Amino acid sequence: MHLDVATLLAATADQASSTAFPWLSASILFPIGAALCIPFVPDQGDGKQVRWFALGIALCTFLLTVGAYLTGYDPSNPDLQLVEKVSWLPDLGLEWSVGADGISMPLILLSSFITALAVLAAWPVSFKPKLFYFLLLAMDGGQIAVFAVQDMLLFFLAWELELIPVYLLLAIWGGKKRQYAATKFILYTAGSSLFILLAGLAMAFYGDHISFNYTDLMEKGFSAKFQLLAYAGLLIAFGVKLPIVPLHTWLPDAHGEATAPVHMLLAGILLKMGGYALLRFNCQILPDAHAVFAPLLVVLGVVNIIYAALTSFAQRNLKRKIAYSSISHMGFVLIGIGSFSALGSSGAMLQMISHGLIGASLFFLVGATYDRTHTLQLDEMGGVGQKMRKMFALWTVCSLASLALPGMSGFVSELMVFVGFATDDAYTLPFRVVIDGLAAIGVILTPIYLLSMLREIFYGQEKAELVGHTNLVDAEPREIYIIGCLLVPIIGIGLYPRLMTDSYKATMEVLVARDESAMKALNAPAGAGLIRQAPLKAPVLAG
């Protein structure tokens, strides 16, 4: 089952159906292959050489994904593009199959972009630098693979590949409770992954022929009961990674002990895997079951928003406050996915991209602030804005983006979810009013806890103990550059959302039309029993 990298790249170049160069295979295998070369990079033990090597590889990987988008991807085409297939184990129906459509291409770009910045954020790492950068590059390829592969067994392997690096990054470079946080992370995520494997095997062996390919799975015509069982299992697996309350408890602990680069990868990429997988498998491959479970997703989304926002408000630890804020914002993704309107589903996609950028920026600033103050307790901070004015400005801008200030990407994505669900005739009017009203509570709570957080860190009198025992240097050029790179797309999308929405609009419209058809079928007399208890009426969506 060993795949030779050079052979695979050559074969995919010959068999690619949409492009002459295997862009996606190269984006996956290049950083993984480069990571294997890190032990041979000359280094004096201080990490100066290996960090430049890792940064160069991460930037090249980002350029590969950009090249894939510019040369082989047509945003107006809803079908799978950049397809590359190589037979692996034909007797079992296994093949190396990658491709991209509107659901995956934006997240592939986001993944490579955030990883490149995370490598730059890891510049101060001096403890076991070769192993640290090896894990970052291995994650780079694994994360892109999660979004690009078109075979469910490959998806499971890629999903598992990124778990090991995160575990080691937490267990070796984390805080005082790093072993507890790392163990909890691996137990939650690896345990829930069993549902992916079981559901994948069941879907692959369903019917007359064995196939793990997404396209083949969509055409198998699963029975209603089978779809419900598979959907429930996948919802648990992906709900842990999203995360959905009450499967979320691993995330605050992981964020509480992680370093800044790992924060960026967790908030910017790993959480988005759950949302992507829900769209790819639960919505696209299991549309009949999605029509039944959609109201549950909407309710869970509201629970995420309110519960996590209230919990974030009560946190005195800076990392845990931002972690619960992330959980709250991912609730809008669930509402959008549960919507049967193109606008709401598009808003869910944009919210994943927006939160990936904003979450990465906030957690990077958390790490940079801790490096200076050596504390995460808000009670021990205060008045540091007098000596860290640039850091104060960066914190303020990123916090305003997180609380959905107009002109920022968060405002557009949350507004799309609100309006999309409010105009979704698949649900009754009272249900829509209640859901939007409850979700608005989270929108109100977010500026309260974020602005009060800024007040406690930067305003007021300087804490004599903090100032006397720490060196409160202002933001460095490297840190300003990282935040600047994140703010450019945040503001760009906020001012002109079509910069991003056009890249997935066609695919999302086809996906919503497929789910709408399933909803109409389930509202017919023969299938009415499946959704009778849900707060739904016959859909009259425009498509």
N, C-alpha and C positions, 0 to 999 in steps of 0.2 A: 504493500500500500504506500510505499515510499514514492514521492513525486520528485523527480529531478527538476530543479528550477529552470535550467537552461533548456531542457527538452520540452518542458511545459510551455515556456514562452514561445519557443519556435513552433510548436504544434498549434498553439492558439493563434499565432500569426497566420498560419495557413488556413485554419478553419473558421476564423472570425467572419461572421455574417454581415457585419455592419461597418467594420473599420479594418484598415490594413495593419495597424499596429495594435497589439494587445494592451490597450491602456489600463484596463481594470486589473488584469492579471499582474501587470507590472506594478501597479499601485499597491497590490496586496503583497506580492512576493519580494519586491525590492527592499522595503524596510526590514522584512524578516530575514532576508539573506544578508543584508548589511549588519543586522544585529549579531548574526553569527560570526561576523568578522571582527567585532569589537575586542575580543580577547587578544587579537594580534595587533591592535593599534598601539604604537609606542607611547608610553606614558610614564611619567615620573612619580605617579601616585597621587598627584594633586588634581587630576582630572582635567587639566587645561587642554590637552590634546584631544581626549575622547569627547569632550563636550562640543568642540568645534566639528568633529566628525559627525556626531549625532545630529547637530543642528543642520549641517549640510545635507544629510540623508533625509531629515524631516522636511526641509525646504524642497528638495527634489521630489519627494513623494507628493507634496502639495502641488507642485508644478505639473506632475503627472495627472493628477485629478483635474486640474484646470485644463490641461491639454485634452483630456477626455471630453470635458464639457464643450470646449470650443470647437473641436474637430469632428467629434463623432456623435454628439447629442443634439437632437432637434426638439426644443421645448414644445412645439406644436404637435408632436407625434405622441399619442398616449401609449403606444406599444413599447415593448421592451427593445432597447437599443444597446449598442456596444456589446453585442452577444458574442461570447467566446465559449466553445464547448470542446472538451477532450474526453474521450471514453476512458473510464477509470477501471471499474469492475462491471463489465456489461452483463454478466450473469445475474448480478443483483440490481441491475438498473442504475448503477452509480456512475456519475460523470462529473468532471470538473466543468461546471457551468456557471458563468457569471454574466451579468448584464445590468442595465440601469434603466429606470423609468422615472416618472415624476415623484414617486414615493421615496426612491433611494438616492437619486443623483444629488439633491440638495444636502442630504445628510452625509454623503460621501465627501462633498466639499467641506462641510462643517467639520467633519472628523479630522481630515488632514490639516485644516487650518488651525484648529484648537490644539492639536498635537504639536505642531511646529512652534506655537507660542508657549506650550507647556515645557518643551525642551529649553527654550530661552529662559523661562521662569526658573528652571532647575539649575541655572548658572552657579549659584553659591554652593551646590552640593559637593562635598569633599569626602564624605564617608562612602567607601565602596563605589566610586563613580562609574566604573565600568559596568558593574552589575545594574546600577540604577538606569543608566542610559540604554543598556541592553533590553531591560524590561519595557522602557518607554517605546523603543522602536518595534519590539515584538507586538506591543499593544496597538501600535499604529496600523500595522498590517492586519491584525486580527479584527480591529474595529471596522476598517474598510470592508473586510470580507463579510462581516455580518450584514452590511447593507447591500453588498454587490452579488453575493452568491445566489443562485437560482435553484439550488438543490437543498432539500430540507435536511439531509444528513450532513452536508457541508455546513449548513447554517448552524446545526447543533455543535459541530466541531469548532467552528469559529466562535460561537457563543461561549463555549467552554475555554477556548484559548485565552480570552481576555481575563478570565477569572483568576488564573494563576499569577500573572504579573501584578494584578491589583492586590491580591493577598500578600505577596512578598513585599510590595511597596508599602503596605500598611504595617506588616509585621516587623520589618527591618528598620524603616525610616520614620515610623509613626511616633506618637507621643507616649506618655507614661502608661496608658492603657491600650497600647497598640496590639498586644497579643489577644486581648479580649475582643477588640473591634475587628481584627482580621479574622479571627475564628468565627465570630458572629456573621461576618460578611460571607464567608465561604459556606457556612452551614445554610444560610438563607438562600443564596443564589445557586449553589451547586445542588442543594436539595430540590429546589423548585425546577431546576433544569431537567429532572427526571420526567416531569410532565411533558416537556418538549419532545424528549426521546420517545416516550410511549405514544403520544399523539402522532408524531411523525411516522413511526413504524406502522401504526394502525392505518393511517391515511395511505401510506405507500403500498401496503398489502391489501387494501380494499379493492374489490372488483376482480376483474379477470387478469390484469397485468400489474407487475410491480414497477413502481416509478416514484422517485422522490422529487422529480422536477415540478416546480410550482405550476407551470402551464398545464401539465398532465393532471395534477391534483385538482385544478380548477374545473377540469372537464370530466371528472370521475362521477359526478352526480351522487354525492353522498346522501344517505337517507337522513330524514329529519332528526331521528333519535341519535344517530351517530354524530351528526354535526353538533348537537347539544352537548354530548359528552366530550367531544374533542375541544369544543369552544371553552367549556368550563375548565378543563385541564390547562389549556393554553392561557386562559385568563389568569389563573393562579401563577403560572410561571412568569408571564410578562408583567403581572401586577406587582410582583416582588421587585422587579427591576425598575418599574416606572417612577416611584413606587406608589401603590394604592394603599391607603389606610384600610385595615390594620396591619398590612404586610410591610410596613415602612420602617420598623424600628431599627433595622440595621444601618440605615443611612445616617441619622444623626451621630451614631457612635463612630461610623467610618469617617465622616467629615470631622468629627471632634478630635481624631488622632492623626489625620492625614497631613502631609506637607502641601505647600501651595500648588506644585505641578499636578499632584494626584487629585487635589481639589478640583482643578480645572478639568481633568479628564472625567472625574465622576459627575460633576454638574453639567459639563459641556457636551459629553458624548454618551456615557453609560446610561443615564436616565432616558435618553432619546431612543435607545435600543428597544425599550419597552413599548414606547409609543409607536415606533416604526413597526415592530412585530405585530402589534394589535391591528394596525392598518393592513399589513401584508397578509397575515394569516386569518385573523378573526373576521375582518371585514371583507377581504378579497376572496379568500378560498372558502370561507364558511358563511356565506351571506344569509342563508335562512336562519341559522342560529343567531347571527348578529341582529336580525330583526327582532328576535325574542329578548336578547340580552341588552340591547341598546338602552332601554330605560334604566336598567341597573347601572350601566356605565355612567349615565347622566347623574344619577343619585350619588354614586361613589365620587364623582367629580366634585359635587357640591360639598360632600363630607370632607374631601381633601382640602378644598379651599378654606372652609371655615375652621375646621379642627386645627389644621397646620398653622393657619394665621393666628389663631388664639394662642396656640402653644408657642409660636415664635415670639409673640408679644410678651410671654412670661419668662423667656429664657434670659439668663444673665451671662451665659457663655457666648461669645461672639460667633464662634464657628457653628454652634448648635442653633443660634438664632437664624443665621443665613441658611442653614440646612433645612429647617422647617419652612422657611420662606420658599425654598425650591420646591418642596413637596406641595405647598399651597398653589404655586403657579402651575404645576403639572396637572392640577385639577381642571384647569381650562382645556387642557389637551383631551381629557376624558370626556368632557361635555361636548367638545367639537367632534370627537370620534363617534359619540352616541347620537349626534345630529344626523338627520337625513337630508340636509340642505347642502348644496355645493359650497355656500359661503361659510357655514359652520365647520365643515370638514377642512376647507382651505385654511380657516383660522387655526384649527388644531395643528396643522402642518407648520404654519408660520409661527405659532407659539413655541413649538419645539425648537425651531431655528433661533428665534429671538431669545428664548430662555437659555439656550446653549451659549450664546454670546454674552448675555448679561450675567448669568450664573458664573461663568468662567471669570469675568472681570471682578465680580464681588469677592469670590473666594481667593483670587490672586491678591486682592487688596487686604483681605484678612491675613494672609500669610505674610505680606510685607509689613503690616502693622505689628504683628506678633514679633517679627524679627527685631523691631525697634523697642517695643514696650515690654517684651517677655512676659506678657500676661494676656489672657483672653477674657478676663472678668471685667465686665463693664463698670462694676463698683470700684475697681482699682484704676480706672482711666479718668480722663477729664482734662480739658484745657490744652491738649496736645496740638490743637490747631494753631496755636501761637508760634510754635517752632516748626510745624510741618504744614505749611500753607499749600504747597503743591499737592501733597497727599490728601489734604482736606478737600481741595478742588476735585481731585479724581474720585474720591469717595462720594462727594455730593452729586457729581454728574451720573455716576453709575447707579447710585441709589434712586435718583430721579427716573432713570431708565427702568429700574425694577418696579417702581410704583406706577408705571404706565403713564408717564408724562407725555402729552401730545407732542408729536415731533420725534418720538422715539419708537423703536420697533414694538416694544411691549404694548403700547397704546393701540396700535393698529391690529395686532393679533388678538388681543382680548376683546376689542370692539367687534371684530369679525365673528368671534365666537358668540358674543352676546346677541348681535343682530341676527346672525345665522340661526341661532336656536329660537330666538323670539319670532322669527318668520317661518319656522318649520311647521308646516301644517300636518306633519305626521303625528304630532302630539296635540292633545287638547289645549285650549287656551288657558284654563286654570293651571295646568301643569307647567306650561311655559312661563307663566307669570311668577309662579312660586319659585321655580328653578332660577330664573334670572334675578329675582329679588334676593334670594339667598346668596347667589354668587356675588351680588353687588356688595354684600357685607364684607366679603374678603377684599374687594377693591377698596373699601373704606378703611379696613384695618391695616392694609399694607402700608400706606403713607404714615400712619400713626406709629407703627413700630419701627419703621425705617428712619423717619425723621427724629424720633426720640433716641434712637441708637446714635445717630450723628451728633445729637446734642450731648449725650453722655460721653462720647469719645473726645469731641473737639472743642466744645464750649465750656464755659465756666472757668473756675480757678484751676491752675496747674496743681496736680498732686505732688507735694514736695518729695515724697518717697519715690514716685515714678521718675520725676525729673532728676533726682539725685543719683539714682542707680542705673539709669539707662541713657543711651546716646540717641536722642530723638533727631536723627538726621532726616532731611527732607527727601522726597522722592528722587531716585536716581534716573539718569537718562534711559537706562534699560527698562525700568519700570514704567516710565512715561510712554515709552515706545510700545510696550505690550498693551497697555490700556488704550493708547491711541489706535492701534490696529483693531481692537475690538469695538471701539466707539465709531469707527468709520462705517462699518456695515450696520451697526445699531441705528445710527442717525440716518444713514442712507435709506434703509428700509422704512424707517419712520416717516421720512419725507416723500419717498416714492416707492410704495410697497411692491409695485410691479417689477422692480428689480429682482424680486424673489418669487412672487406669486406666479409670474408667467412661466417659470421653469417647471411648475408642477400642475398648473391649472388643467391642462388637457387630461392628464392621468386621473386627477381627482374627480373630474366630471364623469368619466367613465366608471370609476369606482362607485360614486354616489348613485349613478343610474342603475348599476348592478344591484346595490343594496335596496334601492327603491323598488325594483322589480320583485325582489324577494319579499319586501314588505307588502306589496299588493297581493302577491300570491298567498301570504299568510293571513291576510284580511279577508280572503275569499272564504266561503262557508266551509270548505273542506279543511282549511287550516286555521280556522278562527280559534280553536281551542288552545293553540299554542300561545296566544298573546291576549287572551281574554282578560287576564288579571292586570295586564300592563295598561298604563294611562294613555292609550293610543286610540286613534280613530282612523278611518280609511284615508290614506295619504293622497294629497292632491298636489304633489310637488311638480314643478315645471321641468325638472330634470337638468 
